Amino acid sequence: MKKYNEIIQLELKHLYRVPFLETMIATLVFACLIGVVQASTRGPELNLYSFSDYNSTHMIGITLEGFQEMTISGFVLGPTYGMVFIVFLIPMMIAASISRGFENGLHKTLLSYPFSRKEVLLCKIVIPVIALALPCLATSFVATSILTPGYLDLITISIFSLAFIAVCFAIASVSAVIALLSKNSLITSSIGVLIWYAILFVYVPPPDVPLLYGILNPMSTSIAFIMDSGGAIQLSEVLLSLVGCLIMAVLLILIADRVFKHTEI
């Protein structure tokens, strides 16, 4: 772990000479807050009943269910708003780190230390995911817990967080392969953004979510399961899409590692 920490410190020192990363994180946090507040300020739906139809126990159940749905919507909507920026920022960070590293000599600098190529590449892929995904999820969780405390459950937090992180790793791994093959920051940024905008922002309503689309975008199946769209999506489908996305990301990282090993620096 100490060696990986040293690589990350050197990467940040040589790559981010201005508070660029801090600005991106602040933008994501603001976007997440907008999503959470927007969902949390809608409030549960209120219905008018005649005195003869009024049932206090039934109404309490409806109100509590409404608050729970509102809380879950806020927790999900915050990072979903953040994903609009992440789809753009991760390919851009990978392009700056890997593609431009061939141009500005950053790879040579890092490999002059006792680091292997695999360690360097892994850090370059992990940095954008940690720097962007974790603040989104943390902001959404904290803001939701403050605005509507007590309604989030562990299953919701775990499933959506894993799906969100899996998508971020998939974006980073695809961008890394493009960066190593093209060695061009403009191509990496452009293709990476176009691919994932096309994948993530094409809505496929449940239960007609194809397996391949679920693997490419596990957020779609996890949100459908969490919001309980008529029971259209089962937990097994969510887990399959999560595992499939993570396996795809790992395979792409292995491909990127193989390409990096045989690339002249």
N, C-alpha and C positions, 0 to 999 in steps of 0.2 A: 504493500500500500504506500510505503514511503516513496518508492520509485515513481509510482503513478502520480503522487502528489507533486513531486519535483517536475515531472513533465507538464502537468497542468499549470504550475506556476510559471514555467518558462514560456509555455504557449500563450498565456495571458499577458505576460510581460512583453513579448515580441509582437504579438498580433493586435492587441487592443491598447494602442498608445493614447487614445482619448476615451472618455467615459462612455463609449459606445454601448457596451454590454449593459451598463447600469441604465442607460436610456431605454434600451429595448425591454428590460425587465420592468421598468416603471410603466411603460406603455401597456405591457401585458397585464400588470396588476390593475391599472385603470380600466382596461377593457373587461376584465373579470368582475370588477366591482360594479360596473354598469350592468352586466348580465345578472348578477345576484340581486342588485337593488331593483331592477326592472321586474324580476320574477317575484320578489318578496313584497313589493308594494302593491301588487294586484289584489292580494287578500283572498280569502276563500269566498266562494259564491254564496250570496245570501238569497233565500227564497222567502216569500210571504205566504203564510198559512192562515186559514180561518181558525177561529178559536177552537172549533170542534175537531179540526184536523191536527191541532198542535200536539206534539209529543215531545216533552223536554229531553227525555233520554235519547230519543232518535235524533233530535236536533244537535245535541252535544256530540254524538257520534259523527254526524255529517260535518260539523265544524272542525273537529279534531282531524278528520280525514282530509278536509280542505287545507288545513294548516300543514299537514304532512306532505301533501302533494305540492303545495307552494314551496316548502323547504327543499324538497327533492328537485323541483324545477330550477330553483336558484342555484343549487350546488352543481347541476348539470349545465345550466345555461352560461355560468361564468366562464369555465374553461372552453366551452364551445365558442364563445365570443373570442377568447384568447387564441383559439386554433386558427382563426382567420389571419392573425398576424404570424403565428408559428409556421404555417405553411410557407410563408414568404421568408421568414427569418432563418430557419434552419438551413435551407439550401444556400442562402447567402453566407451564413457563417461557415458552412462546410467549404464553399467556394473560396472564401477568404483564407481559410486554414490550409486546405489541401491543394487546390488548383494554384492559388497564388504562391503557395510555398515552394513550387518549382521555379517561380519567377524571381522571388525575392531572397531565395537561399535559406528560408526558414527550416526546411527539411534537413539541409546540411548542418545547420546550427544545432538542431535537436539531436541528430544522429552522431554529432561529435562528442556527445555525452555517452556514458555507458548504458544506452537504452536500445532495445531491439526495435525493429520496424513495426512489429506487431503491437508493442506497447505504445509506441507513438501514435499509430493509426487508431487504436482503441480509444485513447484519450481524446483525439480529435473528433471522434464520433460521439463520445459520451458527454463532452463539455456542453454542446448545444442542448442536449436532452435535459441534463440536470439543471442548467442555467435557466431554461425557459419553461419546462414542464412543471417542475416542483413549485416555483412561485405561483403559477396559475392554480394548481390544486390547493396549495396552502391558503392562498387568498380567498378562494371560493369556500373552503371549509370554515375558515375563521369568520368571514363575513356572514355566511349562512348561520353559523352557530350564534352569532351576536344578534342578528335580526330576527331569527325564528329559532330559538334554542330548544333542544330536546327532541327534535323530530327526525334527525338523521340516524340511520342505522348502519351497522358495520358492513352489511352486504352491499348496500348502495355505494358506500364510500369505496370499498375494495374493488367491486366490479368496474365501476366507472374509472377509478384511478388507474387500474391496470390497463384498461382499454386505451385510455388517454396516453399513458406512457408507451404502450406498444406501438401506437400510431406514430408517436414522435421518434421512436427508434427506427421504425420502417422508413420514415422520411429521411432521417440522417443516413441510414445505410444505403438507400438508393442514391442519394446525393453523393455519397463517398465513392461509389462505383463510377458514377458519371464523371466526377472530378478527376479520378485517377486515369480514366480512359481518355478524357478530353484534354486534361491539363489546362483548361481554359475556364476562368472564373465566370465569364459571361454565359457560356454554354451551360455550365453547372447550375447557375442560378436560374436561368430561363427554363431549362428543361425540367429541373426539379420542381419549380413552382407550378408549371403548367400541368405536369403529371398529377400532382397531389391536389391541386384545385379541382381538376376534373374528377378525381376519385371521391374526394371528401364532400364536395358540394353538389353532387348529383343525388337527389333524394329518391330512395327506393322504399316505398311504404311496406311495412310488415303486413302479412307474413311472406310476401313475395321477394324476400332478400336472398339473392343467389349466394351459394357458399363462397365463391371467389370474391364477391363484393364484401361479404362479411369478414373474410380474412384480410382484405385490403383496408377495410374500414370497420374494425370491431366496435368503434364508438356507436355505429348505427344500431347494431344488435343489442349492445349493452343499454343504450338509452331506451330502446323499445321494450326491453325486458323490465327495466327499472320503472318506467312509466306505465307498465302493464297495459299494453295496447290490446286489450281483449284477450290476453293470454296467447297472442299470436306467436311470440318468441319464447322458447323454452330455455331453461338454464343450460342444458346440454349444447344448444346452438351457440349460446354466448361463449361458453368455455371453448368450444371448437374454434370459433373465430379468433378468440384471444390466443390460444395455443398456436393456431395457424399463422397468425400475424407475427408472433415472436419467433417461430421457426423460420419464417421467410426473412426476418431481419437478421437472424444469426447466419443463415446461408449467404445472404448478401455481404455480411461483414467478412465471412470466410473468403468469398470471391474477391472482395476488396483487398484483403490481406495477401492473397496470392498474387494479385496484380501489382501491389505495392512492392512485394519481394523481388519481382522481376523488372521493376522500373528503374531505369538509370537516373540517378540524382546528381 
